[in-house]
Amino acid sequence: MDKFYIEMLNNEVRLYDPTGVVFFILKECNGTHYTSQVYKYETIVNELKDWTIKVIKENKTNHLNSFSYNEIIKPMFTAHTREEKLNQLGI
């Protein structure tokens, strides 16, 4: 059950978990991309944003696509170890 879904609607992209709950929204306005609050995904919001923009550029269709949590999202979290976060904060 690691399939997640992405839906593109005009200038808005929504990422859904397997239960259908939206956990990330990327909205484009005048060439700038804005993101929603992602709660438990907050530590990887920039990575999710970059990945989602890449998906938009590669796939112009508006249908619902699926992607693997283990292949896409999980590696984003593992890149954020405690030590890396402390280094980013200068601690």
C-alpha positions in Angstrom: 0.0 0.0 0.0 2.8 2.4 -0.8 1.1 4.0 -3.9 0.5 7.7 -3.7 -1.3 9.8 -6.3 -0.7 13.1 -8.0 -3.5 15.1 -9.7 -2.9 18.2 -11.9 -5.7 20.7 -12.2 -4.8 23.8 -14.2 -2.4 25.7 -12.0 -2.7 23.4 -9.0 -1.1 20.0 -8.3 -2.4 17.8 -5.4 -0.6 14.8 -3.9 -2.9 12.3 -2.2 -2.1 9.5 0.2 -3.6 6.0 -0.5 -6.7 6.9 1.5 -7.4 9.8 -0.7 -6.3 12.5 1.8 -4.5 15.4 0.2 -1.2 15.9 1.9 0.6 18.4 -0.4 -0.6 21.1 -2.7 1.6 23.0 -5.2 0.0 26.1 -6.8 1.5 28.2 -9.5 0.7 32.0 -9.7 2.4 34.3 -12.2 5.4 31.9 -12.6 5.9 31.4 -8.9 5.1 28.1 -7.1 3.5 28.1 -3.7 3.1 25.1 -1.4 0.6 24.1 1.2 1.4 23.2 4.8 2.5 19.6 4.8 2.6 18.8 8.5 4.6 15.6 8.9 6.1 16.2 5.4 7.3 19.7 6.4 11.0 18.6 6.6 11.0 17.7 2.9 8.7 20.4 1.6 11.4 21.8 -0.7 12.2 18.4 -2.1 8.5 17.7 -2.7 8.2 21.0 -4.4 11.2 20.4 -6.7 10.0 16.9 -7.5 6.4 18.0 -8.2 7.6 20.8 -10.5 9.8 18.2 -12.4 6.7 16.0 -12.8 4.6 18.9 -14.1 7.3 19.7 -16.7 7.6 16.1 -17.8 3.9 15.3 -17.9 1.5 17.8 -19.3 -1.6 15.6 -19.0 -4.1 16.3 -16.2 -4.9 12.7 -15.3 -4.2 11.1 -11.9 -0.8 9.5 -11.8 0.5 7.1 -9.1 3.9 7.0 -7.6 5.6 4.9 -5.0 6.2 6.2 -1.4 9.2 4.0 -1.0 10.8 5.2 -4.3 10.0 8.9 -4.1 9.2 10.2 -0.6 11.1 7.9 1.7 14.5 8.7 0.2 13.7 12.4 0.7 13.3 11.8 4.4 16.4 9.7 4.7 18.4 12.6 3.3 17.4 14.6 6.3 19.2 13.0 9.1 19.5 14.8 12.5 23.2 15.6 11.8 22.4 17.2 8.5 19.7 19.3 10.0 22.0 20.5 12.8 24.6 21.4 10.2 22.1 23.4 8.2 21.1 25.3 11.3 24.8 25.9 12.1 24.7 24.0 15.4 
